[in-house]
């Protein structure tokens, strides 16, 4: 019998979908609680936002670290949707980095509490993946693909693409951290212009070589 011929238990499938929907709703409630109450929000406050109990949260996520990982995954997807990666291959490296910086800092500006939450792992015994390394690696890989495509289209050496991509993303992340420490003192457009000034000479030198 082919695997595709094996009948699917409808009740099991519906229960699995119900659990997935419930987890998604609980993550959305957690995000709302973080936005309203700050990155130090506790499980009691998240449960209150979700109009449920901590027992339900633990049943779906195991512990606070499990809920944290689910929120981080949701926020990562949100950040990636806001970044101009779909347009990356038609942009030159300078335009790509500037638009990437502007889009990323706009997310930080709008959702500072969420950014701070995902940037700080909860204490406890359960090990969790480094959220900064996770999201910067994902974005850096996407940007590297775009830069390689652009360099190839210009008949230029593709070797710098990976270094440029991960270096730029790490730089933007570090700038965002510092921007928050200074309470967003400089306007976002000004910070993006500083980032552009830093990277522009390297990109222009590559095109001249």
HELIX and SHEET records of a PDB file:
HELIX    1   1 UNK A    3  UNK A    5  5                                   3    
HELIX    2   2 UNK A   10  UNK A   37  1                                  28    
HELIX    3   3 UNK A   43  UNK A   49  1                                   7    
HELIX    4   4 UNK A   54  UNK A   61  1                                   8    
HELIX    5   5 UNK A   64  UNK A   82  1                                  19    
HELIX    6   6 UNK A   85  UNK A   90  5                                   6    
HELIX    7   7 UNK A   93  UNK A  110  1                                  18    
HELIX    8   8 UNK A  112  UNK A  118  1                                   7    
HELIX    9   9 UNK A  131  UNK A  153  1                                  23    
HELIX   10  10 UNK A  160  UNK A  181  1                                  22    
HELIX   11  11 UNK A  188  UNK A  208  1                                  21    
END                                                                             
